[in-house]
Structures are given as structure tokens and as C-alpha cells.
Amino acid sequence: MQKRKPEPLTVSPAPKRQKKASSQRGKSSDEKKNASTGEKVSSRGSGQVFSSLFNKNPEIPKLDLSKVQQAKEEIFSIKLFTELKLHPYMVSNLEKEMGFEKATTVQEKAIPVVMKGGDVLIKSQTGSGKTLSYGIPIVQELQSAEGKVQRSDGVYAVILVPTRELAMQSFETIQKLVKPFNWIVPGCITGGEKKKSEKARLRKGVNILVATPGRLVDHIENTAVLQFWRLRWLVLDEADRLLDMGFEKEIAAILNAINSQSEGCQRLLLSATLSQGVERLAGIALNNPTFIDAAKDDVSLPPKKEKDDSIYIPEEEMAQPLVEEEDANFTIPKNLNQYYLIVPSKLRLVTLMALIFSKCKAIVVIFLPASIQQHSSRAKMLIFLSNRDSVEFHYTLMTEILNSEDGQQKASQHLKIFRLHGSMDQQVRKKVYEEFHSRKSGVLLCTDVAARGLDLPDVNWIVQYNTPGTPAEYVHRVGRTARVGRSGHAVIFLAPSEVEYVQTLRNRKISLEEVDHTEILSTLLESAPPELLTDEVFNQRPPKRMEEAATRVQKKLEDFVHSKSDHTNLAKKAYLSFIRAYATYPSSLKHIFHIKKLHLGHVAKSFGLREAPSKFKNKGTKLSASQKHNLQNQQSRKSKPVKKGAMSEFGSGLEGSLVKGKRLKHLQRKKSTKKRKIKK
Ligand SMILES: Nc1ncnc2c1ncn2[C@@H]1O[C@H](COP(=O)(O)OP(=O)(O)OP(=O)(O)O)[C@@H](O)[C@H]1O
């Protein structure tokens, strides 16, 4: 049977304006008709009056936007790896073991430049093969070094990445690359793993070290065997993220430790959203770097800057947030279809459920012998949420709603839900990631811990249920699909007060098509699980209209939230975290994402709550002085760098304090004694 691709969201003309529902005044207390749907809704059953979803919603603004011409970047070059002057074993490994014959554009441009030496900044779209663009030259150089590399030599290359999952992924790629040169030993150290076993591996010797910043600082401070005398490469993958708020102290400590020991290594900074802001670091840590933009033909040599890389980097110098350049254009994968949904807050949750059911429901599960059973092409979906509490709430809601009492998934569902965020136990995080990575379908509810770098095969839908902080993070999130030339879809949910974000993206040459949220809701009629559409309050008659179906599903969700105090507390916690996260948008986006533009009662409904929790309860959208004070406190706390010991969202395990002055002086003293260079 022909595999069906999940059809893209239906793209419809700009949405019809919402009809203002007539008031329901004068109705009897327990029998009300939903004015716009005619649906009889009563307070029987759940003991609560269930307010209508479809009245008193803000107008849906009509956007007449012309398409913008997105920046183009050809993924593949015409160059074969055989033409890049690589060791024959390297080429056959790439071809036979990894299945790659042709270099991607960024690999063709970067590999020769990196092999020449000198610092390099590499900008190329998500999913374009940047890992190999630094991995191949490093392994190529190490395997050809005179005086064969010994494990006991220690670290020749450090590869820094912002998350544990990305560290594991990059480490696995390096492991594949060194297969023909098994005397070169790679290693990986990340927060959450056992420090003792990492120490043991470092003691035995690691030549290419992949690490998350927090854990590397920890070992710099506490593992004497970790030395940088022979370091030849320092790679910052997702460099703009590593140099942004939250990692600046660790990066400063790492650079100082390296500068105090190594004779000056080659620095490589990569990201799909590398902006000129990173040059600021270049002024401190890079030596006249070459700038490679895979979307451009030329390779630019920035102006000469004399600098002494033995300069100690004062931590405060690193503490300034990188300013995203207003005019930085980002390249979006060619085969990525991007949409936006303008959804009133009251309808947000039920619209999300409708999207999940319609994209991930079992299309047709063909009952054939397992050997030839085809996977029906249900979507494999990432859903980005603004914080861990929201992930936990939606995960609990969806898994329980879709599972029968005995925990078995209802036959009609075949919908596997996963969750991933920085507060999870590392072993659980690893198991969840590996299982989701291996599946053909399913839904991963996640925070931005999954936004960058992860190469998750078969992901074909990205749903941004909460808007990311910056356009750069938007680019990385949607970049989890449509990788290396494949196709994919991405949709972002926007409240009517947030539609200006579409223009913010357009200013970066990112063009989205509008989808009418009522069309998504209409899919409930055929794809919502039947048990969500009928119950004792609503008669068993299946709903005939979208509004009826949406009302019934929302009621089920609210009944679940109010059925147990644990559920209600989870929802309240998620609601409060959402409000707090909302207060932390960067100042450049504050005019779009401002708490006073939200109707908190409607926002509460999107967490299945029948009224806004008292802490932020208000009739209109104005916050009381104390609430404003609370939010401003939250905001100032959030904008400060992550405190030592605090768990950053990327779970980088900031347990270790930073490299102390005395340790650094000890390292510097040792610099003059022991130095040995690998001759080329
Ligand atoms: N030359 C190549 N030919 C085909 N596939 C490749 C090639 N090089 C890398 N890939 C594959 O492309 C995918 C994306 O690679 P990689 O994760 O390095 O991209 P990236 O540019 O680092 O993405 P991101 O910006 O999201 O971190 C991986 O599955 C990788 O195995």
C-alpha cells in the first residue's frame, strides 16, 4: 500500500472574523445553550458551569502579507568526498559506513579552510552537516600526525555543545569517524552522568573530548589529569547559544584554562544562526577568524585584529548578552513548510489536541505479518513548550486522556507521547531520547533543551505551542525537521495579541503561511477519539458541528483537570510558570508578548482550568501592583545569568563552581614547564 505522507495543514484564506455570540442572559441557571453552537451545556455532571469556548474571544486580526523571498542555501555541493584530499580510509568510511558520497555545501567550503588552520566561524542552515564539517578535518589531521597519536597524549580537541543529548549525538558521530583510525580515542562528558567514570576515562586518556560546558568546568577544576597542553582545536557548536546568557561564565572559565596551558589552538564556532554578535567574542578569543556562510559564495576574512590570546578573560566581559543583529537573515531549509495559527487563548488547548489527533492518529494500521507490516505514516511530532511545568502538565493530560483506566492505549489511539526537559533524571532523559529517536511516529513534548542540534530521524512536524524567545530560536526549533534536504512542516501558535511576531520573522526573511484554526478544530469531527466526544452530560449523539466537538473535547479536558487535586495543581503550576515565562521575553519582543495583553482567565482555560488561579487572578488584563512587582522580580531574576549551582534549562549540571584564581595561576605556572607540540 502506498505510504501516505501526513498531508500538510490545509492552507486557507485569511480567517473569517469571529461572530460575536449573543449574550446568554436570562437563561435558567442550570440549562444554558451555547449561543454560537446551540449546544446544551449544563452544570450537571462536573458540578461546574462550563463556559462557552466560542464567545467573548478577541477578534482574529486579518494579516495581508505578501510572501518574502527566503534566503537560499543549496544543501549539497557537487564535490565528492574523494575530491577533498582526505585519507582513502576516511572516504571509504564516509561512503560505506555512513552512506555519504557527496559533501554538503558547508562541508565542501569548511573542510579545506579548517585544514589550513586558523580560527573559523561557520554559518550554515540547520541539518546541513556542520558536525562533519569540523569532525572530518580534525580526524583527518590527527590520523596523519607524525609520531602517531597516543591515547595517553590526552586531549587534542574539545567540542563544546549546549545540551547533553547533543553531546551524545556529536560523540557518536565522532566515534563513527574514527573507526578506521582506532588509535584515536573520543570521549564524552556531560552533566548528569557519573563523574567518577568520566574521571576514569580521562585518566586513561581521551584525544577528542565532547562536553557540555558546566561539566567540563567541573573537571577542569577537579580532575588534575585533564590538561590542555596539546590542545589543537576548540569547537563551539551552536556557538551563539553557548555565548548567550547562561553559559558565559563557564565559557570564560574554559577559555581561560585553555589559554593558560595551550600554545594557542584553532577555534571553530558554528551555528545556523551565527550573527555578527559572536564577533564580539571573536574580538576576545578568536584570531582573525575566517567567516564561512554556506549561503554565500565568498569566504570572508574579517579585518585583522592583533590580540594576545593569553589575555585572561574577565568574567564580566563575557557577561553581556549577545545582541542578535536586527538585520541578520537566517536560512530556512528549502523543503520546510511553515505555518502560523492565530488562536484565541480559550481555544488553544483544544486546537492543539485537534492538531495532534489529525496528524498523529492511526491512519491505517495494516494488519500484515510483522515482516512486511508497513508503518502507517503517522506524524512524528515535536511540540515545544515554554517551560518544564508546562511539559509535565500536558504530558500527564495527554497520556491519561489517551489511556484507558488500565493504562493500555485505546486501540483507536496508537499515539505514543514522550516528554523531555532539563529537570528530568538523566537516565530517564536518555531513555526517552533514545526511544523517541528510534520510533517512526509519536509526539515529544519538550522545552528548548531539544531545540538545537538534535538530529531526530523522521520528525516531520514541529509545533511551537509557545513562541520562542528570539527568531534565532525559532529557526533552530523548526530546524529539527526538513534536515539534509528532506521535507517537513512547522506550525506556530499565536494569540491574537501576538500576531506581530509573524512580521518579526518576515523581517528575517522567514515566510509563514496562515492556517485557519477553525479548520484544525473541524478535524475533531473525524479524528477525535470517540470517548472524548460523548459522555453523560452530552448525549451519545456524535457532534455534528466543529463547535460542538470542540466544546465536548474541552469539557473532557477540564473534567480531567478538575477530577483530582494532583491534576489541578499540575495545571495551576503550569499556568503560573507560563505567566512567569511570558514575562521574560527579550525587550525587543516585549511589545508583542506582554502579559497585560493576555486575558488571564482565557489563558487559564488553555490549561483546563475553569478560572485563573488566584495568584494571578484578575478580571481584565491589568495586574495588581503586587502582581506586577512579582512579575518584575521574576523578570529581573530571569534576565540575570544562571547562578552558580542553579540547574540551567539545558541541564548542564552547574554543580561545580568555576575555575578559581588559584587553580588558574597553578595552571599558568605549569605552562612554561610542560609543552609539546604535535608536528604536522
Ligand atoms: N555529506 C552528507 N550527505 C548526506 N547526509 C549527511 C552528510 N553530512 C551529514 N549528513 C547527515 O545530515 C544530518 C544533519 O547533520 P548535522 O546534525 O551535522 O547538521 P547540522 O548542520 O549540525 O544541524 P543543526 O544546525 O541542526 O545542528 C545528519 O543526519 C547527518 O548524518
Ligand as a Chemical Component Dictionary entry (heavy atoms), coordinates in Angstrom:
data_LIG
# 
_chem_comp.id                   LIG 
_chem_comp.type                 NON-POLYMER 
_chem_comp.pdbx_formal_charge   0 
_chem_comp.three_letter_code    LIG 
# 
loop_
_chem_comp_atom.comp_id 
_chem_comp_atom.atom_id 
_chem_comp_atom.alt_atom_id 
_chem_comp_atom.type_symbol 
_chem_comp_atom.charge 
_chem_comp_atom.model_Cartn_x 
_chem_comp_atom.model_Cartn_y 
_chem_comp_atom.model_Cartn_z 
_chem_comp_atom.pdbx_ordinal 
LIG N1  N1  N 0 27.535 14.687 3.188  1  
LIG C1  C1  C 0 26.372 14.268 3.710  2  
LIG N2  N2  N 0 25.470 13.624 2.941  3  
LIG C2  C2  C 0 24.289 13.195 3.462  4  
LIG N3  N3  N 0 23.907 13.359 4.765  5  
LIG C3  C3  C 0 24.786 13.997 5.559  6  
LIG C4  C4  C 0 26.044 14.475 5.094  7  
LIG N4  N4  N 0 26.675 15.049 6.140  8  
LIG C5  C5  C 0 25.864 14.925 7.212  9  
LIG N5  N5  N 0 24.720 14.305 6.864  10 
LIG C6  C6  C 0 23.567 13.994 7.733  11 
LIG O1  O1  O 0 22.799 15.190 7.824  12 
LIG C7  C7  C 0 22.121 15.243 9.100  13 
LIG C8  C8  C 0 22.369 16.595 9.732  14 
LIG O2  O2  O 0 23.742 16.688 10.083 15 
LIG P1  P1  P 0 24.166 17.607 11.333 16 
LIG O3  O3  O 0 23.415 17.202 12.533 17 
LIG O4  O4  O 0 25.639 17.657 11.397 18 
LIG O5  O5  O 0 23.576 19.005 10.827 19 
LIG P2  P2  P 0 23.820 20.450 11.474 20 
LIG O6  O6  O 0 24.105 21.368 10.354 21 
LIG O7  O7  O 0 24.793 20.345 12.579 22 
LIG O8  O8  O 0 22.357 20.736 12.045 23 
LIG P3  P3  P 0 21.952 21.738 13.235 24 
LIG O9  O9  O 0 22.206 23.130 12.738 25 
LIG O10 O10 O 0 20.533 21.443 13.461 26 
LIG O11 O11 O 0 22.842 21.385 14.380 27 
LIG C9  C9  C 0 22.679 14.087 9.905  28 
LIG O12 O12 O 0 21.754 13.017 9.856  29 
LIG C10 C10 C 0 23.947 13.689 9.165  30 
LIG O13 O13 O 0 24.235 12.321 9.335  31 
# 
loop_
_chem_comp_bond.comp_id 
_chem_comp_bond.atom_id_1 
_chem_comp_bond.atom_id_2 
_chem_comp_bond.value_order 
_chem_comp_bond.pdbx_ordinal 
LIG N1  C1  SING 1  
LIG C1  N2  SING 2  
LIG C1  C4  DOUB 3  
LIG N2  C2  DOUB 4  
LIG C2  N3  SING 5  
LIG N3  C3  DOUB 6  
LIG C3  C4  SING 7  
LIG C3  N5  SING 8  
LIG C4  N4  SING 9  
LIG N4  C5  DOUB 10 
LIG C5  N5  SING 11 
LIG N5  C6  SING 12 
LIG C6  O1  SING 13 
LIG C6  C10 SING 14 
LIG O1  C7  SING 15 
LIG C7  C8  SING 16 
LIG C7  C9  SING 17 
LIG C8  O2  SING 18 
LIG O2  P1  SING 19 
LIG P1  O3  DOUB 20 
LIG P1  O4  SING 21 
LIG P1  O5  SING 22 
LIG O5  P2  SING 23 
LIG P2  O6  DOUB 24 
LIG P2  O7  SING 25 
LIG P2  O8  SING 26 
LIG O8  P3  SING 27 
LIG P3  O9  DOUB 28 
LIG P3  O10 SING 29 
LIG P3  O11 SING 30 
LIG C9  O12 SING 31 
LIG C9  C10 SING 32 
LIG C10 O13 SING 33 
# 
